[in-house]
Amino acid sequence: MAMSYNSKDEVDGGPPCAPGGAAKNRRPDNTAFKQQRLPAWQPILTAGTVLPTFFIIGLIFIPIGIGIFVTSNNIREIEIDYTGIDPSSPCNKCLSRNVTPCICTINFTLEQSFEGNVFMYYGLSNFYQNHRRYVKSRDDSQLNGDPTALLNPSKECEPYRRNEDKPIAPCGAIANSMFNDTLELFLVVNGSFSTAIPLKKKGIAWWTDKNVKFRNPPGEGPLQERFKDTTKPVNWVKPVYLLDSDQDNNGFINEDFIVWMRTAALPTFRKLYRIIERKSDLHPTLPAGDYFLNIKYIFLFTLQITLYILLMDENG
């Protein structure tokens, strides 16, 4: 059966209605909001209004800038490069990778005491954590403890998704390249004896990462059982459930791992490694004197690696 076309059947450029159907009006309601008739106010920008505004804002930011400048000048920093590129460096032997892990020792002197909390950072140069494929090479569902994603990781993790026909936990290039050198700090006492400086390894990650983004697989048994039927990343020396003897800092909620998984925006970056807390107001956190740093060289990438020891105020 043929149907005739009549322009009156269309409303506001719409398609013709079906036989027996009602015409649809596409025109917006005649209200002040939908017709953009709401009252509005727009300032008239003149030299008499703009210049005083900029002047007042500038006066406000002057004391803020002075405070930031003074705070930054109060930060004291020691920089220790233990890459080992220099043939005279004690860590030069570790570049050959003939011995794994390789242990080297670097001596240094602290001229002034560090009185407050001290923060230890490791720094890497020319490591592009901001590469697009690298940034995407992870499975956030797996890291959040999802049992399904644990055994069937995202394809974004390729080629670090499976190994030896088992799913990798944690999967992806970011986890596979995790910084895993071990650093120990010692104070030399009376020229011959040494005492270890206690390094706090908890409290270095963001609270939201530790308590929201990263979770271990659910279950009541040992952590090893919850990671059953998975395998460690290719470049790791031990599985994720053996990262720490403290179960509150083990598995996916290990804070060294969490800090590494927060990728850096630039190829030269620092990440918080340890905190040295001040124990008493009567004694400095790090007294002036001779120290040595024991380095267990495990990190497989030949890059410039630097340890930074910083003294900051409470504002960081």
Backbone bond lengths (Angstrom), bond angles and torsions (degrees), N, CA, C in turn:
res aa  C-N    CA-C-N  psi(-1)  N-CA   C-N-CA  omega(-1)  CA-C   N-CA-C  phi
1 M - - - 1.461 - - 1.522 108.90 -
2 A 1.295 119.51 127.05 1.461 124.44 -177.99 1.513 110.45 -81.03
3 M 1.339 115.44 149.33 1.460 121.48 179.17 1.515 107.84 -124.12
4 S 1.309 115.63 128.96 1.458 120.47 -178.87 1.518 110.12 -80.95
5 Y 1.341 116.58 151.49 1.463 123.14 -179.55 1.503 108.77 -101.24
6 N 1.324 115.88 132.25 1.455 121.17 178.72 1.521 107.57 -133.59
7 S 1.326 118.71 124.95 1.464 122.46 -177.76 1.517 112.19 -61.74
8 K 1.304 118.50 -22.10 1.460 120.74 179.37 1.523 111.91 -70.14
9 D 1.373 115.89 -17.82 1.458 118.25 -179.70 1.522 112.49 -74.24
10 E 1.353 117.43 -15.99 1.454 121.11 -179.30 1.523 109.92 -94.80
11 V 1.291 116.84 145.83 1.453 121.84 178.29 1.526 107.74 -126.38
12 D 1.330 115.65 122.37 1.462 122.15 177.51 1.523 112.43 55.45
13 G 1.308 117.50 41.69 1.450 119.73 174.10 1.505 114.23 80.31
14 G 1.336 119.73 8.71 1.446 121.94 -178.97 1.504 111.44 -80.40
15 P 1.318 117.62 169.96 1.459 121.19 179.28 1.514 110.68 -71.28
16 P 1.313 117.70 156.97 1.464 120.62 179.16 1.508 111.09 -63.71
17 C 1.332 114.91 145.66 1.459 120.08 -178.99 1.513 109.63 -76.37
18 A 1.312 115.48 154.68 1.456 120.66 173.65 1.514 109.25 -69.44
19 P 1.329 116.45 156.64 1.467 119.47 179.98 1.515 110.86 -56.26
20 G 1.304 114.95 130.48 1.455 120.60 177.71 1.509 113.60 82.55
21 G 1.368 118.05 -2.01 1.458 120.68 -178.92 1.516 111.42 -88.52
22 A 1.316 116.35 161.59 1.460 121.55 179.04 1.519 109.52 -89.62
23 A 1.304 116.82 146.94 1.459 121.77 178.86 1.526 109.58 -69.20
24 K 1.364 116.24 138.31 1.457 121.72 179.80 1.519 109.57 -104.28
25 N 1.307 115.39 127.13 1.454 121.14 -179.68 1.528 108.81 -96.96
26 R 1.339 117.27 120.86 1.456 122.04 -178.24 1.526 112.39 -94.66
27 R 1.273 117.38 3.31 1.454 120.13 -179.11 1.527 109.06 -71.82
28 P 1.369 118.30 133.27 1.476 120.42 177.73 1.521 111.18 -61.93
29 D 1.325 115.11 156.21 1.461 119.65 178.12 1.521 110.14 -59.42
30 N 1.312 114.25 148.61 1.464 119.94 -179.20 1.532 109.26 -84.73
31 T 1.333 115.21 68.56 1.464 121.17 177.70 1.523 108.81 -118.75
32 A 1.328 114.77 160.33 1.468 118.79 -178.18 1.524 111.69 -62.95
33 F 1.343 116.80 -34.60 1.466 119.60 -178.54 1.522 111.32 -70.90
34 K 1.338 116.84 -50.89 1.460 119.53 -176.11 1.520 112.88 -73.71
35 Q 1.296 117.49 -24.61 1.465 120.41 178.00 1.535 112.19 -96.73
36 Q 1.351 116.02 7.87 1.468 122.07 175.06 1.539 112.06 57.74
37 R 1.331 113.98 47.67 1.456 118.97 177.69 1.525 111.78 -113.36
38 L 1.332 117.92 15.87 1.456 120.57 179.40 1.528 110.02 -67.13
39 P 1.316 116.85 145.23 1.476 118.80 178.19 1.525 110.37 -63.40
40 A 1.300 116.99 140.44 1.462 122.38 -177.78 1.521 109.40 -136.25
41 W 1.336 113.55 157.04 1.461 119.68 178.61 1.518 108.56 -129.57
42 Q 1.295 117.15 130.62 1.455 122.19 -179.32 1.521 108.99 -131.18
43 P 1.335 117.59 123.20 1.465 119.10 -178.04 1.526 111.45 -68.99
44 I 1.286 115.04 147.12 1.461 120.79 175.20 1.527 107.18 -93.99
45 L 1.323 115.96 112.90 1.456 121.29 -175.22 1.524 109.92 -82.63
46 T 1.314 114.25 113.15 1.463 120.51 176.43 1.523 108.49 -129.63
47 A 1.321 116.87 166.41 1.464 120.58 179.09 1.524 111.42 -60.88
48 G 1.318 116.76 -32.19 1.455 120.32 -178.97 1.510 113.55 -70.60
49 T 1.341 118.55 -21.84 1.468 121.07 179.00 1.529 112.10 -101.91
50 V 1.329 117.53 -36.79 1.464 120.75 -175.62 1.528 111.52 -72.95
51 L 1.327 117.95 -46.69 1.465 120.55 -175.80 1.526 113.06 -62.40
52 P 1.348 120.08 -46.29 1.478 118.31 176.20 1.526 113.05 -61.67
53 T 1.348 116.43 -35.29 1.469 119.36 178.85 1.521 110.81 -63.04
54 F 1.335 117.12 -48.04 1.459 120.52 177.68 1.527 111.33 -61.55
55 F 1.319 116.73 -37.29 1.463 120.77 -178.96 1.530 110.47 -65.07
56 I 1.331 116.92 -44.07 1.470 120.96 -179.96 1.528 110.58 -65.31
57 I 1.353 116.77 -44.36 1.469 120.06 178.80 1.525 110.34 -61.75
58 G 1.341 116.65 -40.22 1.463 119.96 177.89 1.508 112.47 -61.75
59 L 1.340 117.22 -40.79 1.461 120.53 178.39 1.525 111.46 -63.80
60 I 1.336 115.97 -35.36 1.470 119.57 179.46 1.525 110.56 -66.78
61 F 1.337 117.22 -40.16 1.461 120.41 -174.63 1.525 113.40 -81.71
62 I 1.322 118.40 -15.25 1.471 120.00 178.70 1.535 111.54 -60.89
63 P 1.351 120.33 -52.34 1.479 118.22 178.46 1.524 112.65 -65.12
64 I 1.349 116.79 -32.56 1.470 118.70 177.27 1.524 109.93 -63.09
65 G 1.332 116.36 -44.61 1.462 120.15 178.75 1.513 112.71 -63.67
66 I 1.332 116.43 -39.69 1.468 119.76 178.24 1.530 110.46 -62.93
67 G 1.339 116.14 -42.22 1.462 119.69 178.84 1.518 112.28 -62.24
68 I 1.332 117.09 -43.53 1.465 120.75 178.72 1.525 110.57 -64.72
69 F 1.335 116.28 -40.62 1.470 120.44 -179.49 1.527 111.17 -63.49
70 V 1.333 116.40 -44.67 1.466 119.89 179.85 1.524 110.39 -64.97
71 T 1.335 116.27 -41.76 1.463 120.07 179.90 1.519 111.41 -62.24
72 S 1.336 116.91 -44.55 1.464 120.14 -179.45 1.520 111.71 -64.95
73 N 1.332 116.89 -33.13 1.464 119.62 178.42 1.522 112.31 -72.09
74 N 1.325 116.66 -20.18 1.462 120.03 179.10 1.527 112.52 -82.55
75 I 1.330 117.33 -8.68 1.459 120.89 178.34 1.525 109.12 -77.83
76 R 1.315 116.43 124.27 1.463 121.16 175.86 1.520 108.42 -107.91
77 E 1.323 115.71 140.43 1.463 119.91 -171.73 1.518 110.91 -138.73
78 I 1.329 115.28 138.26 1.461 122.38 171.17 1.526 107.30 -115.55
79 E 1.312 116.29 131.69 1.465 121.76 -177.59 1.525 109.07 -115.14
80 I 1.333 116.08 123.46 1.465 121.58 -178.55 1.525 108.35 -123.99
81 D 1.315 116.64 111.29 1.466 122.11 178.37 1.528 108.25 -90.79
82 Y 1.325 116.07 114.87 1.462 118.50 -179.98 1.526 111.88 -115.17
83 T 1.334 117.03 26.24 1.461 120.34 179.40 1.523 110.77 -59.39
84 G 1.324 117.35 -41.29 1.459 120.53 179.25 1.508 114.22 92.28
85 I 1.343 118.32 12.60 1.464 120.62 179.94 1.528 110.56 -65.66
86 D 1.329 116.80 -38.70 1.460 120.94 177.36 1.533 109.22 -66.29
87 P 1.345 118.04 125.01 1.478 120.00 -178.75 1.521 113.42 -57.69
88 S 1.346 117.56 -25.05 1.464 120.12 -179.99 1.523 112.86 -82.50
89 S 1.321 117.60 -7.56 1.462 121.33 -178.35 1.526 110.76 -71.37
90 P 1.339 117.98 139.24 1.470 119.97 176.88 1.524 112.93 -60.95
91 C 1.338 117.17 -22.11 1.465 120.54 -177.71 1.527 112.54 -93.24
92 N 1.349 117.58 4.27 1.461 119.84 179.91 1.523 111.69 -61.73
93 K 1.322 116.07 -32.41 1.466 120.30 -179.10 1.524 112.14 -64.55
94 C 1.337 116.44 -22.26 1.463 120.22 -176.21 1.527 112.71 -79.77
95 L 1.330 117.78 -12.40 1.462 119.61 -179.10 1.516 111.93 -72.53
96 S 1.322 117.69 -23.21 1.466 120.08 -177.72 1.517 112.50 -73.21
97 R 1.318 117.60 -22.45 1.467 123.83 180.00 1.527 112.57 62.74
98 N 1.332 117.03 20.54 1.460 119.33 177.83 1.522 111.08 -73.16
99 V 1.323 115.66 -28.94 1.462 120.80 178.83 1.520 108.34 -118.33
100 T 1.324 117.37 123.80 1.461 121.71 179.98 1.524 109.02 -130.47
101 P 1.329 119.83 123.18 1.470 124.52 -4.60 1.522 111.56 -80.10
102 C 1.318 116.16 153.72 1.459 122.58 178.50 1.532 108.30 -100.55
103 I 1.318 117.01 135.61 1.464 121.53 -179.00 1.525 109.29 -114.39
104 C 1.329 116.17 128.63 1.461 120.73 177.43 1.526 108.87 -134.37
105 T 1.319 115.62 161.40 1.463 122.24 -176.26 1.519 109.89 -128.46
106 I 1.332 116.42 133.41 1.462 122.19 177.94 1.524 108.28 -122.08
107 N 1.325 116.02 128.07 1.464 122.02 178.66 1.525 110.07 -95.92
108 F 1.320 116.17 144.96 1.459 120.50 174.74 1.529 108.80 -153.85
109 T 1.320 115.33 164.58 1.465 121.61 -177.57 1.518 110.00 -121.06
110 L 1.313 115.81 134.61 1.461 122.37 175.90 1.526 107.76 -98.39
111 E 1.328 115.80 112.23 1.463 120.00 -175.33 1.527 112.24 -74.16
112 Q 1.352 116.65 -35.00 1.459 121.62 -179.50 1.523 109.74 -123.64
113 S 1.314 115.40 147.33 1.464 119.59 178.34 1.522 110.52 -68.80
114 F 1.332 115.64 147.03 1.460 122.43 172.50 1.527 106.76 -101.54
115 E 1.335 116.53 116.53 1.461 121.12 -169.98 1.530 113.73 -89.53
116 G 1.319 118.03 -35.09 1.462 120.89 -174.43 1.518 112.36 -98.37
117 N 1.341 115.74 -163.50 1.453 119.74 175.70 1.526 109.90 -63.91
118 V 1.322 116.19 138.65 1.461 122.59 -177.02 1.524 108.26 -115.40
119 F 1.326 115.37 138.33 1.461 121.37 -176.92 1.527 109.70 -117.35
120 M 1.317 115.89 130.97 1.461 121.56 177.74 1.527 109.20 -105.94
121 Y 1.316 115.97 126.18 1.462 122.54 177.92 1.526 109.13 -118.73
122 Y 1.328 117.01 147.52 1.464 119.43 165.33 1.524 107.62 -105.60
123 G 1.313 115.67 143.94 1.460 120.51 -178.30 1.514 110.92 -124.03
124 L 1.323 116.54 139.18 1.467 122.76 177.29 1.519 109.33 -120.21
125 S 1.319 116.03 145.87 1.464 121.47 177.79 1.524 109.51 -119.76
126 N 1.325 116.19 143.37 1.470 123.37 179.13 1.525 112.26 59.98
127 F 1.326 115.79 36.82 1.467 121.33 173.97 1.523 106.65 -114.81
128 Y 1.334 116.42 109.51 1.466 120.64 -169.38 1.528 110.57 -91.40
129 Q 1.330 114.75 80.06 1.463 119.14 174.16 1.526 111.91 -71.38
130 N 1.330 117.56 -10.31 1.465 120.46 -178.48 1.519 112.37 -92.39
131 H 1.326 119.20 6.18 1.465 121.15 177.19 1.527 109.56 -65.53
132 R 1.316 116.04 138.17 1.469 120.26 -171.68 1.528 111.73 -58.39
133 R 1.315 117.94 -48.20 1.462 119.82 -178.05 1.528 111.22 -67.27
134 Y 1.315 116.47 -33.86 1.467 120.18 179.21 1.527 110.55 -68.08
135 V 1.332 116.94 -44.95 1.463 121.42 -178.13 1.528 111.13 -61.32
136 K 1.335 117.09 -36.71 1.465 121.09 -177.39 1.521 112.81 -82.11
137 S 1.324 117.87 -10.73 1.460 121.32 -172.96 1.529 110.92 -82.03
138 R 1.326 115.50 72.91 1.456 122.77 179.15 1.523 108.18 -162.86
139 D 1.308 116.63 165.64 1.462 121.86 175.95 1.528 107.36 -129.34
140 D 1.333 116.21 101.31 1.462 120.30 -176.48 1.523 111.99 -67.12
141 S 1.326 117.73 -28.46 1.467 119.50 176.63 1.522 110.34 -67.20
142 Q 1.316 116.32 -41.00 1.464 119.82 176.98 1.525 110.97 -63.29
143 L 1.340 116.30 -43.14 1.462 120.58 -179.58 1.521 112.14 -67.12
144 N 1.335 116.76 -20.96 1.461 121.35 178.35 1.524 112.14 -89.42
145 G 1.344 116.52 6.16 1.454 120.81 174.41 1.510 115.52 88.71
146 D 1.326 118.66 14.10 1.465 121.45 179.77 1.529 109.14 -67.62
147 P 1.350 119.19 118.74 1.468 121.02 -177.76 1.526 113.10 -61.65
148 T 1.338 117.19 -33.96 1.465 119.59 179.50 1.521 110.95 -67.42
149 A 1.333 116.50 -46.39 1.467 120.24 179.53 1.525 111.55 -68.75
150 L 1.327 117.56 -25.19 1.459 120.34 178.95 1.526 110.78 -62.35
151 L 1.324 116.44 -42.11 1.463 120.91 -177.58 1.516 112.99 -94.40
152 N 1.323 116.85 -14.19 1.466 120.67 178.52 1.527 108.85 -135.56
153 P 1.330 117.30 76.33 1.470 120.15 -174.86 1.524 112.28 -65.53
154 S 1.322 114.69 161.53 1.462 121.63 179.06 1.528 110.86 -63.01
155 K 1.335 115.43 149.13 1.467 120.62 177.24 1.523 112.12 -68.12
156 E 1.346 116.68 -14.98 1.464 119.63 176.06 1.529 111.22 -62.67
157 C 1.340 117.10 -19.35 1.462 120.68 -177.78 1.524 113.45 -78.73
158 E 1.323 118.87 -11.63 1.459 120.64 -179.81 1.525 110.41 -55.35
159 P 1.346 118.06 142.55 1.469 129.31 1.40 1.532 113.99 -89.03
160 Y 1.332 116.83 15.95 1.467 120.71 -179.96 1.523 109.86 -107.95
161 R 1.331 114.66 46.61 1.471 120.62 -179.24 1.525 111.32 -98.37
162 R 1.313 116.45 -42.73 1.454 121.92 -179.59 1.527 108.99 -136.55
163 N 1.324 115.39 152.11 1.458 121.76 175.83 1.518 108.17 -149.12
164 E 1.318 115.66 133.99 1.465 121.35 -177.28 1.525 110.69 54.50
165 D 1.336 114.35 37.89 1.467 122.53 177.02 1.534 112.72 63.16
166 K 1.337 116.24 24.51 1.461 120.95 175.29 1.520 109.08 -126.60
167 P 1.332 117.60 147.92 1.470 119.28 176.77 1.526 110.70 -68.04
168 I 1.322 115.88 140.48 1.460 121.30 178.63 1.527 108.98 -86.36
169 A 1.319 116.04 133.68 1.472 121.26 176.96 1.529 108.53 -131.68
170 P 1.304 117.91 114.90 1.471 129.18 -3.12 1.526 110.79 -81.49
171 C 1.320 115.70 146.93 1.459 120.28 -176.16 1.526 110.43 -90.42
172 G 1.335 115.53 166.71 1.460 120.67 172.88 1.515 114.26 102.60
173 A 1.340 114.83 163.28 1.465 121.71 -177.43 1.521 112.33 -71.44
174 I 1.340 117.74 -31.56 1.468 119.62 -179.08 1.525 109.80 -63.75
175 A 1.319 116.30 -51.66 1.462 120.17 -179.77 1.527 111.00 -64.31
176 N 1.324 117.38 -38.57 1.460 121.01 -177.04 1.526 112.25 -62.52
177 S 1.328 117.20 -30.06 1.467 121.55 -176.53 1.525 112.46 -99.61
178 M 1.320 117.96 21.76 1.466 121.45 -175.33 1.535 112.00 -58.92
179 F 1.327 115.32 137.61 1.465 121.54 175.01 1.525 108.72 -68.15
180 N 1.338 116.39 123.75 1.466 118.94 -174.29 1.523 113.50 -134.91
181 D 1.339 117.83 20.75 1.464 118.96 171.82 1.531 109.70 -65.47
182 T 1.321 116.36 148.43 1.461 122.10 176.96 1.523 108.94 -109.02
183 L 1.330 116.52 125.53 1.462 122.38 -176.72 1.524 109.57 -117.84
184 E 1.320 116.46 130.18 1.461 122.50 178.14 1.526 108.77 -128.21
185 L 1.330 115.80 136.24 1.461 121.66 -176.24 1.530 109.84 -112.51
186 F 1.339 115.97 133.88 1.464 121.44 -178.31 1.526 109.84 -130.23
187 L 1.332 115.68 142.41 1.461 122.88 174.03 1.523 108.71 -100.26
188 V 1.332 115.97 129.74 1.465 120.92 178.24 1.528 108.61 -83.48
189 V 1.330 116.00 125.22 1.469 122.11 -177.74 1.529 108.95 -114.31
190 N 1.322 116.10 128.92 1.473 122.48 177.46 1.528 112.77 56.53
191 G 1.317 116.02 27.35 1.457 120.05 172.78 1.505 115.98 79.48
192 S 1.326 118.87 -14.49 1.466 119.81 -175.91 1.525 113.19 -133.38
193 F 1.312 117.49 -35.36 1.459 120.60 -179.17 1.533 109.83 -90.38
194 S 1.299 115.37 158.46 1.467 119.86 178.97 1.513 109.58 -136.93
195 T 1.310 115.03 149.77 1.461 121.04 176.95 1.521 109.02 -128.42
196 A 1.318 116.07 136.19 1.461 120.70 -177.75 1.522 110.29 -74.14
197 I 1.321 116.47 138.24 1.462 122.26 175.64 1.527 107.78 -88.10
198 P 1.343 118.58 121.46 1.474 119.59 179.52 1.523 111.44 -65.92
199 L 1.318 115.93 127.31 1.460 122.66 -178.86 1.525 109.02 -112.57
200 K 1.308 116.58 123.05 1.464 121.71 -179.22 1.524 109.42 -84.94
201 K 1.327 115.95 123.61 1.463 120.41 -177.35 1.521 113.31 -105.06
202 K 1.325 117.18 -2.03 1.463 120.57 175.42 1.524 108.95 -108.86
203 G 1.344 115.31 145.03 1.452 119.87 -176.40 1.513 112.70 96.51
204 I 1.341 117.98 9.07 1.463 121.18 -179.61 1.527 112.08 -94.24
205 A 1.330 118.02 -13.08 1.468 121.59 -179.18 1.523 110.49 -101.80
206 W 1.322 116.01 160.40 1.466 121.18 175.87 1.524 109.40 -64.34
207 W 1.349 115.70 142.63 1.464 119.81 179.87 1.525 111.11 -59.87
208 T 1.326 117.54 -41.81 1.467 120.53 -178.14 1.523 111.41 -64.92
209 D 1.335 117.09 -36.18 1.461 119.37 177.57 1.525 110.62 -67.37
210 K 1.311 115.99 -46.06 1.466 121.13 -175.77 1.526 112.08 -66.04
211 N 1.325 117.48 -38.00 1.462 120.91 -171.46 1.518 114.56 -106.10
212 V 1.330 118.19 -11.37 1.461 120.29 -176.27 1.529 111.83 -122.99
213 K 1.323 117.47 -55.38 1.466 120.67 -172.29 1.521 113.02 -75.75
214 F 1.320 117.66 -33.67 1.463 121.28 -174.21 1.524 109.66 -115.82
215 R 1.338 114.67 127.09 1.466 120.58 177.88 1.517 108.84 -146.30
216 N 1.317 115.09 148.71 1.451 119.50 175.24 1.526 110.19 -79.10
217 P 1.330 118.15 157.22 1.468 119.99 176.57 1.521 110.55 -56.47
218 P 1.329 117.65 143.40 1.470 120.20 -177.88 1.522 111.40 -67.73
219 G 1.319 115.19 154.91 1.456 120.41 178.17 1.513 110.57 149.28
220 E 1.320 115.68 162.67 1.457 121.43 -177.66 1.518 112.34 -102.87
221 G 1.319 118.14 -17.72 1.454 121.23 -175.64 1.515 112.61 -78.82
222 P 1.339 116.46 -175.20 1.465 120.76 177.02 1.528 110.83 -58.53
223 L 1.321 115.11 152.40 1.463 119.69 -177.60 1.521 111.20 -60.91
224 Q 1.311 116.93 -33.12 1.458 120.14 179.42 1.521 111.31 -61.08
225 E 1.333 116.94 -37.03 1.460 120.49 179.22 1.523 111.41 -67.77
226 R 1.324 116.50 -33.85 1.464 119.62 -179.09 1.525 111.79 -72.69
227 F 1.328 117.15 -20.82 1.465 120.97 175.25 1.526 111.54 -101.64
228 K 1.325 115.42 21.38 1.457 120.47 179.29 1.528 110.39 -61.32
229 D 1.319 116.06 145.36 1.476 123.89 179.09 1.525 112.80 69.91
230 T 1.326 118.25 17.32 1.467 121.60 172.68 1.526 108.28 -118.17
231 T 1.325 116.35 167.75 1.457 121.05 178.17 1.521 109.66 -131.14
232 K 1.317 116.26 161.42 1.468 121.28 -177.72 1.527 110.81 -75.48
233 P 1.344 117.69 158.98 1.465 120.40 172.69 1.531 111.16 -58.31
234 V 1.319 116.04 153.37 1.465 121.80 -172.13 1.525 111.83 -57.96
235 N 1.326 118.19 -42.55 1.465 121.54 -174.56 1.526 114.05 -88.58
236 W 1.307 117.93 0.81 1.463 120.13 -179.33 1.526 110.30 -84.33
237 V 1.336 115.63 149.71 1.461 119.92 178.08 1.530 111.58 -91.49
238 K 1.334 117.62 -15.71 1.456 120.72 178.83 1.520 109.23 -149.16
239 P 1.329 117.58 157.61 1.470 120.14 -178.26 1.518 112.17 -70.64
240 V 1.327 115.31 167.11 1.458 121.29 -173.35 1.523 112.05 -65.39
241 Y 1.329 118.34 -28.01 1.463 120.26 -178.07 1.532 112.41 -81.09
242 L 1.337 117.61 3.31 1.466 121.36 176.15 1.526 111.86 -118.73
243 L 1.321 117.45 20.17 1.459 120.21 -179.14 1.523 112.45 -68.50
244 D 1.336 117.48 -27.39 1.466 120.03 -177.48 1.522 109.03 -155.36
245 S 1.316 115.98 146.63 1.464 120.09 176.59 1.522 111.83 -74.93
246 D 1.337 117.18 -21.84 1.463 122.58 176.81 1.529 108.34 -80.08
247 Q 1.323 117.09 115.27 1.461 120.38 -175.64 1.526 113.08 -67.00
248 D 1.328 117.23 -19.17 1.461 119.84 175.43 1.525 111.94 -80.10
249 N 1.327 116.51 -3.82 1.461 121.07 -179.97 1.526 110.09 -134.79
250 N 1.323 115.03 36.51 1.463 120.25 -174.91 1.524 110.28 -125.75
251 G 1.317 116.26 160.52 1.459 120.24 179.69 1.513 111.95 71.74
252 F 1.330 115.52 -143.57 1.462 120.91 -179.04 1.527 112.54 -67.57
253 I 1.341 118.07 -17.35 1.466 119.85 -179.06 1.530 111.81 -97.32
254 N 1.331 116.98 14.32 1.457 120.27 173.24 1.526 109.19 -66.88
255 E 1.324 117.17 127.19 1.462 120.16 -170.77 1.523 113.13 -72.27
256 D 1.325 118.71 -30.31 1.465 119.61 173.24 1.526 110.12 -61.35
257 F 1.316 115.87 -41.87 1.464 121.32 178.52 1.524 111.11 -66.17
258 I 1.333 117.03 -43.54 1.465 120.94 -179.08 1.526 110.75 -63.05
259 V 1.335 116.73 -43.08 1.467 120.37 179.14 1.521 110.40 -60.82
260 W 1.330 117.08 -41.54 1.470 119.99 -179.67 1.527 111.50 -66.54
261 M 1.310 117.50 -36.08 1.467 121.16 -175.81 1.523 112.33 -71.87
262 R 1.313 119.09 -15.81 1.474 121.19 173.22 1.524 107.14 -83.24
263 T 1.324 115.79 97.05 1.461 121.51 -170.63 1.527 111.98 -67.59
264 A 1.330 115.18 148.16 1.462 122.45 -179.09 1.522 110.12 -87.78
265 A 1.321 116.20 151.00 1.462 121.68 -177.68 1.519 112.33 -83.03
266 L 1.329 117.87 -22.31 1.460 122.00 -175.77 1.526 109.71 -122.27
267 P 1.342 117.90 156.75 1.467 120.56 -176.16 1.527 114.20 -71.58
268 T 1.323 118.08 -18.66 1.463 121.90 174.36 1.522 107.62 -111.87
269 F 1.316 116.88 118.18 1.465 119.73 -171.74 1.522 110.47 -148.58
270 R 1.335 114.09 166.49 1.457 122.52 173.74 1.521 109.11 -122.95
271 K 1.321 115.06 148.54 1.462 120.48 173.77 1.530 108.40 -134.30
272 L 1.327 114.69 140.98 1.464 120.18 -178.21 1.528 110.09 -67.00
273 Y 1.333 115.55 129.25 1.467 120.92 -177.47 1.531 111.97 -106.62
274 R 1.317 117.18 -51.21 1.461 120.99 -178.67 1.528 110.25 -148.49
275 I 1.332 115.32 162.04 1.464 122.62 175.00 1.522 108.09 -122.10
276 I 1.322 115.73 133.90 1.466 121.11 174.23 1.522 106.69 -107.65
277 E 1.328 116.59 107.34 1.453 121.00 -174.67 1.527 111.29 -85.03
278 R 1.323 114.14 144.37 1.465 119.33 175.91 1.524 108.91 -76.43
279 K 1.323 116.43 127.28 1.459 121.16 -176.29 1.520 112.91 -92.16
280 S 1.335 116.60 -29.60 1.464 119.65 -174.73 1.516 109.69 -149.10
281 D 1.337 115.14 144.16 1.461 119.74 175.96 1.527 111.82 -72.36
282 L 1.325 116.84 -14.15 1.462 120.83 -177.53 1.522 112.46 -86.07
283 H 1.328 116.62 -17.34 1.459 119.96 -176.36 1.528 109.33 -130.33
284 P 1.329 117.39 141.54 1.469 119.78 178.16 1.522 111.31 -68.85
285 T 1.315 115.45 154.01 1.462 119.81 177.92 1.520 110.52 -64.20
286 L 1.335 116.22 -48.57 1.464 122.19 174.94 1.527 107.75 -126.25
287 P 1.318 118.36 102.64 1.467 119.21 179.23 1.524 111.25 -69.34
288 A 1.315 115.90 154.02 1.459 120.15 176.12 1.525 109.48 -60.56
289 G 1.331 115.68 141.77 1.461 119.33 -179.09 1.508 111.56 154.93
290 D 1.327 115.09 -166.44 1.465 122.22 -178.01 1.525 109.97 -94.62
291 Y 1.316 114.96 138.63 1.461 122.49 179.56 1.522 109.05 -132.83
292 F 1.319 114.77 162.85 1.463 118.56 167.33 1.524 109.35 -141.08
293 L 1.309 113.98 149.26 1.463 122.44 -176.37 1.520 108.31 -112.38
294 N 1.335 116.43 119.77 1.462 121.53 174.53 1.523 108.99 -91.49
295 I 1.318 116.75 125.66 1.458 121.56 -175.95 1.518 109.15 -120.23
296 K 1.313 115.99 120.52 1.462 121.58 171.97 1.522 106.86 -94.51
297 Y 1.297 116.26 101.50 1.466 124.48 -168.89 1.532 108.84 -82.81
298 I 1.336 116.63 103.81 1.464 121.43 -178.66 1.523 111.38 -119.35
299 F 1.329 117.24 -30.79 1.467 122.67 -174.43 1.525 109.94 -54.30
300 L 1.338 117.05 125.82 1.459 122.16 -169.31 1.516 114.34 -83.87
301 F 1.334 118.08 -8.98 1.456 120.33 -174.22 1.528 109.71 -97.01
302 T 1.338 115.52 130.91 1.460 120.98 -179.49 1.520 109.26 -83.22
303 L 1.316 115.83 94.25 1.459 122.52 -177.74 1.521 108.53 -135.35
304 Q 1.316 115.17 170.07 1.462 118.66 171.48 1.522 108.09 -76.89
305 I 1.333 116.06 118.78 1.460 121.80 -178.55 1.522 108.15 -116.54
306 T 1.311 116.30 127.39 1.458 121.53 -175.51 1.519 109.61 -129.63
307 L 1.324 115.91 138.05 1.462 121.23 172.84 1.521 108.30 -101.20
308 Y 1.333 115.87 131.06 1.460 121.54 177.93 1.523 108.41 -115.04
309 I 1.324 116.45 128.97 1.463 122.18 174.81 1.515 106.86 -112.54
310 L 1.335 116.88 114.97 1.458 122.02 -172.16 1.514 111.21 -119.01
311 L 1.317 115.56 139.43 1.464 122.40 169.26 1.512 107.51 -107.68
312 M 1.335 117.13 118.28 1.460 122.30 -178.71 1.519 109.38 -121.32
313 D 1.344 114.89 164.32 1.459 118.66 171.67 1.518 108.55 -85.10
314 E 1.327 117.60 -173.63 1.453 121.46 -175.81 1.519 112.88 -67.61
315 N 1.342 118.21 -18.66 1.462 120.87 -179.79 1.515 112.27 -84.84
316 G 1.308 118.12 -3.99 1.446 121.83 178.45 1.502 113.63 72.54
